[in-house]
Amino acid sequence: MSEAEGKAAVVGAGLAGCEAAWQLARAGVSVWLYEMRPGRGTGAHTGGGLAELVCSNSLKSVELHSAHGCLKAELEILGSMLLAAAKKARVPAGAALAVDRELFSAEVERAVSSQPLIRVIREEVLELPQAPALLATGPLTGPELMARLEEELGRGRLFFHDATSPVVTRESLDLAEVFPAGRGVQGADYLNVGLSAEAYEHLWRGLLTLPRAPVHGADRELVEGGFSVFEGCLPLELLAERGRDAPRFGPLRPVGLRRPGSGESFHAVLQLRAEDREKTRYSLVGCQTRLTPAAQRKLFRSLPGMERAEFVRYGRMHRNSYLDGPALLEASLEVKKLRGLFIAGQLSGAEGYVEAVATGLLAGANLARRLSGLEPVVPPPETMLGALVRTVAGKDRPDENTIPCPTGAHFGLLPPLSSRVRGKRLRREAMAHRALAAMRAFRWRCGLPQGPFY
């Protein structure tokens, strides 16, 4: 397709929007990529960069026996630009693909800016764009656009609350007390704060009693006295409410973490993961929180080795919106009522960084197919991406009255193997190899391009 044969609007320049715009341009479509930041902020983003990571800096595991490792391998087959950018901005994190946030955003911006068919427009879109178009405005979609979307589609939005972890400087930590170590494939890329039973008890009680930040504005009206929280980013204080041992059986579990040299073990361990290549900033793994900034300083500075911790970012909670995918979307991510309009990223109901990239890639490729006069396609159900979008669209939902929840990649989405494989790891590796074979065949059958591409 030549530039003159197709033009499309992509609204939202986050992970899904940038990947979608790249895939459209790669297919010869001229793209107008809209981003409202920095002119209008979201309350969660800190700047105006493309593909800014709001929560963690980790895109999760690259190992094939993990669901996200399998999904990344599929994206590599399909030629994902953002996956390549993430690898260029990678920081040490064991088997996880963690990135320097600023380098990652800059790499994505460099790639997008170098593509002559993509024009970045820094202004807010307040009305539903006319097809051909793609919405990837994310979980913090502006209220005006969300209202127009609801009016057009006739369905109310859904929402849940998400939280982020604090980030501290390495130089402010007592490195004689904080020690490097990792569980298994993590290597020694993580720093660790070992907690005695007494220190853990103090932390647990602080999580229950210290003040929490209030919910503001529209969020307060939406929650109507209660919170719907995504389990994958559960605030640490809410986890603490489930029982004294809940945090140390979860993100603070001490299994496999001993102090090098002495072999000292701990009642619980708080891990810190590098935020940048120079390892000057570290995020507190699993410590998503809604505590006030003052409460966060008081609580975390009470831990051994963190007495003088300098916070460069505090944890906070924000609202995430998503649509009723089973009612509104095809598995191709096209809106049922509006041919030529596609939804990608968390707005579709796909939860997670890699899932946002994956849905952006598929939605962008399918919009390009629409512009070429071809029908949209869906990867086979044996693939992680194919299973994910089918779940988002409610294809396997047993009860139509069930309220959909955000869905991330996991092996439970995939059909069982045709023959029995003993052992969870071997079984998942077999499912992943089946998925990759199916994705290669799908790419060839649909004539999708493959890398290298930039």
C-alpha positions as CSV (number, residue, x, y, z in Angstrom):
1,M,0.0,0.0,0.0
2,S,1.4,3.4,-0.9
3,E,1.0,6.5,1.4
4,A,-1.8,7.9,-0.8
5,E,-3.9,4.7,-0.4
6,G,-4.5,4.9,3.3
7,K,-4.5,7.3,6.3
8,A,-5.5,6.6,9.9
9,A,-5.7,8.3,13.2
10,V,-4.2,6.7,16.3
11,V,-5.3,8.4,19.6
12,G,-2.9,7.9,22.5
13,A,0.9,7.6,22.2
14,G,1.5,5.1,25.0
15,L,2.7,1.5,24.6
16,A,-0.3,0.3,22.5
17,G,-0.6,3.5,20.4
18,C,3.1,3.7,19.5
19,E,3.2,0.0,18.5
20,A,0.0,0.4,16.5
21,A,1.2,3.5,14.7
22,W,4.5,1.7,13.8
23,Q,2.7,-1.3,12.4
24,L,0.3,0.9,10.4
25,A,3.3,2.9,8.9
26,R,5.1,-0.4,8.3
27,A,2.2,-1.4,6.1
28,G,2.3,1.9,4.2
29,V,-0.4,3.8,6.0
30,S,0.1,7.4,6.8
31,V,-0.6,7.9,10.6
32,W,-1.6,10.9,12.7
33,L,-0.6,9.9,16.2
34,Y,-2.3,12.1,18.8
35,E,-1.0,12.6,22.4
36,M,-2.6,15.0,24.9
37,R,0.5,15.2,27.1
38,P,2.2,17.4,28.2
39,G,-0.5,19.9,27.5
40,R,-2.9,17.9,29.7
41,G,-1.6,15.6,32.4
42,T,-3.2,12.4,33.8
43,G,-2.2,12.7,37.4
44,A,-0.1,9.5,37.1
45,H,2.3,10.3,34.2
46,T,5.3,12.5,35.1
47,G,6.1,13.9,31.7
48,G,5.2,14.1,28.0
49,G,7.4,11.3,26.6
50,L,6.0,8.7,24.3
51,A,5.4,5.2,25.8
52,E,6.0,6.4,29.3
53,L,5.9,3.6,31.9
54,V,3.7,4.7,34.8
55,C,3.9,1.8,37.2
56,S,6.8,-0.7,37.3
57,N,9.8,-0.5,35.0
58,S,9.6,-4.3,34.5
59,L,8.1,-6.0,31.4
60,K,8.3,-9.3,33.4
61,S,10.1,-12.5,32.5
62,V,11.7,-13.4,29.2
63,E,11.8,-17.1,30.1
64,L,9.8,-19.2,27.7
65,H,8.1,-21.2,30.5
66,S,6.5,-18.0,31.7
67,A,3.4,-16.6,30.1
68,H,5.0,-13.2,29.4
69,G,8.1,-14.8,28.1
70,C,6.0,-16.7,25.6
71,L,4.1,-13.5,24.6
72,K,7.4,-11.7,24.1
73,A,8.6,-14.5,21.8
74,E,5.4,-14.2,19.8
75,L,5.9,-10.4,19.5
76,E,9.4,-11.0,18.3
77,I,8.0,-13.2,15.5
78,L,5.6,-10.5,14.5
79,G,8.2,-7.8,14.6
80,S,7.3,-5.6,17.6
81,M,9.1,-2.2,17.6
82,L,8.5,-1.6,21.3
83,L,10.0,-5.0,22.2
84,A,13.2,-4.1,20.3
85,A,13.2,-0.7,22.0
86,A,12.9,-2.3,25.4
87,K,15.9,-4.6,24.7
88,K,18.0,-1.5,23.8
89,A,17.0,0.2,27.1
90,R,17.4,-3.0,29.3
91,V,18.8,-2.8,32.8
92,P,19.9,-5.8,34.8
93,A,17.0,-7.6,36.5
94,G,17.8,-11.3,36.2
95,A,15.3,-13.1,34.0
96,A,13.0,-10.0,33.8
97,L,13.1,-7.5,31.0
98,A,13.3,-4.3,33.0
99,V,14.2,-1.0,31.4
100,D,15.5,2.4,32.1
101,R,12.2,4.3,31.8
102,E,13.8,7.5,30.2
103,L,16.0,5.6,27.8
104,F,13.0,3.4,26.7
105,S,10.8,6.4,26.1
106,A,13.6,8.2,24.2
107,E,14.2,5.1,22.0
108,V,10.5,4.8,21.2
109,E,10.4,8.5,20.3
110,R,13.5,8.2,18.2
111,A,12.0,5.3,16.2
112,V,8.6,7.0,15.8
113,S,10.2,10.3,14.7
114,S,12.4,8.5,12.2
115,Q,9.3,7.0,10.5
116,P,8.2,9.5,7.7
117,L,4.6,8.1,7.6
118,I,4.0,9.0,11.3
119,R,3.1,12.5,12.4
120,V,2.9,13.1,16.1
121,I,0.3,15.7,17.0
122,R,0.4,17.1,20.6
123,E,-3.2,17.9,21.3
124,E,-6.1,16.3,23.1
125,V,-8.9,14.5,21.2
126,L,-12.2,15.2,22.7
127,E,-14.5,13.5,20.2
128,L,-14.6,10.0,19.0
129,P,-12.5,9.9,15.8
130,Q,-14.0,8.8,12.5
131,A,-12.9,5.5,11.1
132,P,-10.3,4.5,10.0
133,A,-9.0,5.0,13.5
134,L,-7.6,3.3,16.6
135,L,-8.1,4.3,20.2
136,A,-5.2,3.5,22.6
137,T,-5.8,6.2,25.2
138,G,-5.1,3.8,28.0
139,P,-6.5,3.5,31.5
140,L,-6.4,7.2,32.1
141,T,-8.6,8.2,29.1
142,G,-9.8,11.8,29.5
143,P,-13.4,12.2,30.8
144,E,-14.7,14.0,27.7
145,L,-13.5,11.3,25.3
146,M,-14.7,8.5,27.5
147,A,-18.1,10.2,27.7
148,R,-18.3,10.4,23.9
149,L,-17.3,6.7,23.7
150,E,-20.0,5.7,26.1
151,E,-22.6,7.7,24.3
152,E,-21.7,6.1,20.9
153,L,-21.4,2.6,22.2
154,G,-24.2,2.6,24.7
155,R,-22.3,0.8,27.4
156,G,-20.8,2.2,30.7
157,R,-17.1,2.0,31.3
158,L,-15.7,-0.3,33.9
159,F,-12.8,0.7,36.2
160,F,-10.5,-0.5,38.9
161,H,-7.8,1.1,41.0
162,D,-4.1,0.6,40.4
163,A,-1.1,1.6,42.5
164,T,2.6,2.3,42.0
165,S,5.7,1.6,44.2
166,P,8.1,4.1,45.6
167,V,11.5,4.7,44.1
168,V,14.6,5.6,46.1
169,T,18.2,6.5,45.3
170,R,20.9,3.9,45.7
171,E,23.4,6.4,47.3
172,S,20.9,6.9,50.2
173,L,20.9,3.2,51.1
174,D,23.2,1.7,53.7
175,L,25.0,-0.8,51.4
176,A,26.6,-2.4,54.4
177,E,23.1,-3.5,55.5
178,V,21.3,-3.9,52.2
179,F,22.7,-6.8,50.3
180,P,22.7,-8.0,46.6
181,A,21.1,-11.4,46.0
182,G,18.4,-12.9,43.9
183,R,16.1,-15.9,43.7
184,G,17.3,-18.5,41.2
185,V,17.6,-16.8,37.8
186,Q,17.5,-13.3,39.3
187,G,21.2,-13.6,39.9
188,A,22.5,-10.7,42.1
189,D,20.8,-8.0,40.1
190,Y,18.4,-7.1,43.0
191,L,19.2,-5.3,46.3
192,N,17.5,-6.8,49.4
193,V,16.4,-5.5,52.8
194,G,16.3,-8.4,55.3
195,L,13.7,-8.2,58.0
196,S,13.7,-9.9,61.3
197,A,10.4,-11.1,62.8
198,E,10.3,-7.9,64.9
199,A,11.1,-5.6,62.0
200,Y,8.4,-7.3,59.9
201,E,5.8,-7.0,62.7
202,H,6.6,-3.2,62.8
203,L,6.2,-2.9,59.0
204,W,2.9,-4.9,59.0
205,R,1.4,-2.8,61.8
206,G,2.5,0.4,60.1
207,L,0.7,-0.7,56.9
208,L,-2.5,-1.1,58.9
209,T,-2.3,2.1,60.9
210,L,-0.5,4.8,59.0
211,P,-2.6,7.4,57.1
212,R,-3.6,6.8,53.5
213,A,-4.0,9.3,50.7
214,P,-7.6,10.4,50.0
215,V,-9.3,9.8,46.6
216,H,-9.9,12.9,44.7
217,G,-12.5,14.4,42.3
218,A,-14.1,12.1,39.8
219,D,-12.5,9.0,41.4
220,R,-14.3,9.7,44.6
221,E,-17.6,9.8,42.7
222,L,-16.9,6.6,40.8
223,V,-15.9,4.4,43.7
224,E,-19.0,5.4,45.8
225,G,-17.3,4.3,49.0
226,G,-15.5,1.2,47.8
227,F,-12.5,0.2,45.8
228,S,-12.2,-2.3,42.9
229,V,-8.5,-3.1,42.9
230,F,-6.5,-5.1,40.3
231,E,-5.0,-8.1,42.1
232,G,-1.7,-7.9,40.1
233,C,-1.0,-4.4,41.6
234,L,-2.6,-4.8,45.0
235,P,-1.5,-2.1,47.4
236,L,0.7,-3.5,50.2
237,E,-1.6,-2.2,52.9
238,L,-4.6,-4.0,51.4
239,L,-2.5,-7.2,51.3
240,A,-1.6,-6.6,54.9
241,E,-5.3,-6.5,55.8
242,R,-5.7,-10.1,54.7
243,G,-3.5,-11.3,57.5
244,R,-0.2,-10.9,59.4
245,D,1.7,-13.2,57.1
246,A,0.1,-12.2,53.7
247,P,2.9,-9.8,52.7
248,R,5.7,-12.2,53.6
249,F,4.0,-15.0,51.7
250,G,3.7,-12.6,48.7
251,P,6.1,-9.9,47.6
252,L,8.1,-10.0,50.8
253,R,8.7,-13.7,50.8
254,P,12.2,-14.6,52.0
255,V,12.6,-17.9,50.1
256,G,15.9,-18.2,48.3
257,L,17.3,-15.0,49.7
258,R,20.3,-15.2,52.2
259,R,23.0,-12.7,53.0
260,P,26.1,-13.5,51.0
261,G,29.0,-14.7,53.0
262,S,27.2,-15.3,56.3
263,G,24.3,-17.2,54.9
264,E,22.0,-15.4,57.2
265,S,18.3,-16.0,56.5
266,F,15.3,-13.7,57.3
267,H,11.7,-13.7,58.4
268,A,10.8,-11.5,55.3
269,V,12.8,-9.7,52.6
270,L,12.0,-6.5,50.7
271,Q,13.6,-6.5,47.2
272,L,14.7,-3.4,45.3
273,R,15.1,-3.4,41.5
274,A,17.2,-1.0,39.4
275,E,15.3,1.7,37.6
276,D,18.1,2.8,35.3
277,R,21.3,1.4,33.7
278,E,23.6,3.3,36.0
279,K,21.7,1.8,39.0
280,T,21.3,5.1,40.7
281,R,17.6,4.6,41.4
282,Y,15.8,1.5,42.8
283,S,12.0,0.7,43.0
284,L,10.6,-1.2,46.0
285,V,9.3,-4.4,44.4
286,G,5.8,-5.3,45.3
287,C,5.4,-2.2,47.5
288,Q,2.5,-0.5,45.6
289,T,0.9,1.8,48.1
290,R,-1.8,4.4,48.8
291,L,-0.1,5.6,52.0
292,T,0.6,9.4,52.2
293,P,4.1,10.5,51.2
294,A,4.9,11.3,54.9
295,A,3.7,7.8,55.9
296,Q,5.8,6.2,53.3
297,R,8.9,8.0,54.5
298,K,8.2,7.1,58.1
299,L,7.5,3.4,57.3
300,F,10.2,2.5,54.9
301,R,12.9,4.6,56.7
302,S,12.2,2.4,59.7
303,L,13.6,-0.6,57.9
304,P,17.3,-1.7,58.3
305,G,19.5,-0.1,55.6
306,M,16.8,2.4,54.6
307,E,17.1,4.9,57.5
308,R,18.2,7.7,55.2
309,A,16.3,6.6,52.0
310,E,15.8,9.5,49.6
311,F,12.6,9.2,47.6
312,V,12.5,10.3,44.0
313,R,9.0,9.0,43.5
314,Y,6.3,8.1,46.0
315,G,3.8,5.3,45.6
316,R,0.3,6.4,44.7
317,M,-3.1,5.0,43.6
318,H,-4.9,6.0,40.5
319,R,-8.0,5.0,38.6
320,N,-7.8,2.8,35.5
321,S,-10.7,2.6,33.0
322,Y,-11.5,-0.1,30.5
323,L,-14.4,-1.1,28.3
324,D,-16.8,-4.0,28.4
325,G,-14.8,-6.0,25.8
326,P,-17.3,-8.9,25.5
327,A,-20.1,-6.5,24.7
328,L,-18.2,-4.1,22.5
329,L,-15.3,-5.8,20.8
330,E,-14.5,-8.5,18.3
331,A,-11.5,-10.7,19.0
332,S,-9.7,-8.7,16.2
333,L,-10.1,-5.7,18.6
334,E,-12.5,-4.0,16.1
335,V,-15.5,-2.3,17.7
336,K,-18.6,-4.4,16.8
337,K,-20.8,-1.4,16.0
338,L,-18.2,0.8,14.3
339,R,-16.4,-0.9,11.4
340,G,-12.9,0.5,11.0
341,L,-12.5,1.6,14.7
342,F,-10.2,-0.5,16.8
343,I,-9.4,-0.4,20.5
344,A,-6.0,-1.4,21.9
345,G,-4.1,-1.5,25.2
346,Q,-5.6,-1.4,28.6
347,L,-8.7,0.4,27.4
348,S,-9.6,-2.9,25.7
349,G,-9.4,-4.8,28.9
350,A,-5.9,-6.3,28.3
351,E,-3.9,-5.7,31.5
352,G,-0.2,-5.2,31.5
353,Y,2.7,-3.6,29.6
354,V,3.4,-6.5,27.3
355,E,-0.3,-7.0,26.7
356,A,-0.6,-3.4,25.7
357,V,2.2,-3.7,23.2
358,A,0.7,-7.0,21.8
359,T,-2.9,-5.6,21.4
360,G,-1.5,-2.5,19.8
361,L,0.4,-4.6,17.3
362,L,-2.6,-6.7,16.4
363,A,-5.0,-3.8,16.2
364,G,-2.6,-1.7,14.1
365,A,-2.1,-4.7,11.7
366,N,-5.8,-5.3,11.5
367,L,-6.6,-1.6,10.8
368,A,-4.0,-1.7,8.0
369,R,-5.8,-4.8,6.6
370,R,-9.1,-2.9,6.7
371,L,-7.6,-0.1,4.7
372,S,-6.3,-2.7,2.1
373,G,-9.8,-4.2,1.7
374,L,-8.9,-7.3,3.8
375,E,-10.7,-8.8,6.7
376,P,-9.1,-8.5,10.2
377,V,-7.4,-11.6,11.5
378,V,-7.0,-13.2,14.9
379,P,-4.0,-15.4,15.9
380,P,-4.8,-19.1,16.7
381,P,-6.1,-19.9,20.1
382,E,-2.9,-21.9,20.8
383,T,-1.0,-18.6,20.8
384,M,-0.8,-16.4,23.9
385,L,-1.9,-13.4,21.9
386,G,-4.7,-15.2,20.2
387,A,-6.0,-16.6,23.6
388,L,-5.6,-13.2,25.2
389,V,-7.8,-11.3,22.7
390,R,-10.4,-14.0,22.6
391,T,-10.7,-13.7,26.4
392,V,-10.9,-9.9,26.2
393,A,-13.7,-10.3,23.6
394,G,-15.4,-12.8,25.9
395,K,-15.3,-15.7,23.4
396,D,-15.0,-18.3,26.1
397,R,-17.1,-16.6,28.8
398,P,-19.5,-19.1,30.3
399,D,-22.0,-16.6,31.6
400,E,-22.9,-13.5,29.6
401,N,-23.9,-11.7,32.8
402,T,-20.4,-12.0,34.3
403,I,-18.7,-8.7,34.7
404,P,-15.4,-8.8,32.7
405,C,-12.2,-8.2,34.6
406,P,-8.9,-7.0,33.1
407,T,-7.0,-10.0,31.6
408,G,-3.3,-10.5,31.4
409,A,-1.2,-13.3,29.8
410,H,-1.2,-16.6,31.6
411,F,-1.1,-20.2,30.6
412,G,-4.6,-20.9,31.8
413,L,-5.8,-19.1,28.7
414,L,-4.3,-21.7,26.4
415,P,-6.0,-25.0,25.4
416,P,-4.5,-28.1,26.9
417,L,-1.8,-30.1,25.1
418,S,-2.8,-33.1,23.1
419,S,-0.6,-35.4,25.1
420,R,0.3,-35.4,28.8
421,V,3.6,-33.7,29.9
422,R,4.7,-34.2,33.4
423,G,6.0,-31.3,35.4
424,K,4.7,-27.7,35.3
425,R,7.8,-26.2,33.7
426,L,8.1,-28.8,31.0
427,R,4.3,-28.6,30.3
428,R,4.5,-24.8,29.9
429,E,7.6,-25.0,27.7
430,A,5.7,-27.4,25.5
431,M,2.7,-25.1,25.3
432,A,5.0,-22.2,24.5
433,H,6.8,-24.1,21.7
434,R,3.3,-25.0,20.3
435,A,2.3,-21.3,20.5
436,L,5.4,-20.1,18.6
437,A,5.0,-22.7,15.9
438,A,1.3,-21.6,15.5
439,M,2.4,-17.9,15.4
440,R,5.0,-18.5,12.7
441,A,2.4,-20.3,10.6
442,F,-0.1,-17.5,11.2
443,R,2.3,-14.8,10.2
444,W,3.2,-16.7,7.0
445,R,-0.5,-17.4,6.2
446,C,-1.6,-13.8,6.7
447,G,1.4,-12.3,4.9
448,L,2.5,-10.2,7.9
449,P,6.0,-8.7,7.7
450,Q,8.8,-9.8,9.9
451,G,11.9,-8.0,11.4
452,P,14.4,-6.6,11.3
453,F,12.6,-3.3,10.7
454,Y,14.3,-0.3,12.3
